[in-house]
Amino acid sequence: MTATTKPVLAKDGVQELPLTHARAQLTTLIEDARERDTFTALTVRGRRKICLVTPEWYERALAALGETDDA
């Protein structure tokens, strides 16, 4: 059995995890966001490609930018 790669907490407080390891942990990462307000950046070769955030956080970010999600 292969050891599970754990997310690493970056200096900005966002945990990072290589995208190749995220699939097996996706449920846990989503629970972290919903229940613990922990955001995760999925990375490729050490560079952030996408972040998992809650819908509430996304809505607040849109409001702060003066935009709406009426697409």
C-alpha positions in Angstrom: 0.0 0.0 0.0 1.3 3.5 -0.9 1.6 6.1 1.7 -0.8 9.0 1.4 0.8 12.4 0.7 -0.4 14.9 3.2 -1.1 18.5 2.3 1.6 21.0 3.3 0.6 24.3 4.9 2.1 27.2 3.0 3.2 30.5 4.6 -0.1 32.2 3.5 -2.1 29.7 5.4 -3.4 27.7 2.4 -2.6 24.1 2.4 -1.0 22.7 -0.8 -1.2 19.3 -2.4 0.0 18.0 -5.7 -2.9 17.4 -8.1 -1.7 13.9 -8.7 -2.5 13.1 -5.0 -5.7 15.0 -4.7 -8.1 12.5 -6.2 -7.7 10.0 -3.4 -8.2 12.7 -0.8 -10.9 14.8 -2.5 -13.6 14.0 0.0 -11.3 14.9 2.9 -10.2 18.1 1.2 -13.8 19.2 0.7 -14.7 18.4 4.3 -11.7 20.5 5.4 -13.0 23.4 3.5 -16.6 23.1 4.7 -16.0 22.2 8.3 -12.7 23.8 9.2 -12.5 26.7 6.7 -9.3 25.2 5.4 -8.5 26.1 1.8 -6.4 23.8 -0.4 -4.4 24.8 -3.5 -3.9 21.9 -5.9 -0.5 22.2 -7.5 1.4 20.9 -10.6 5.1 21.0 -10.3 4.9 23.1 -7.2 2.7 25.8 -8.8 -0.8 26.4 -7.7 -3.3 25.6 -10.4 -6.7 25.7 -8.6 -8.0 26.3 -5.1 -10.8 24.5 -3.3 -13.0 27.1 -1.4 -16.5 27.0 -0.1 -19.4 28.5 -2.1 -19.8 31.1 0.7 -16.2 32.2 0.4 -16.7 32.5 -3.4 -19.8 34.6 -3.0 -18.1 36.9 -0.6 -15.1 37.3 -3.0 -17.5 38.2 -5.8 -19.3 40.7 -3.7 -16.0 42.3 -2.6 -15.2 42.7 -6.3 -18.6 44.2 -7.0 -19.6 41.4 -9.2 -22.4 38.9 -9.1 -22.7 35.3 -10.2 -25.7 35.8 -12.6 -24.1 33.9 -15.5 
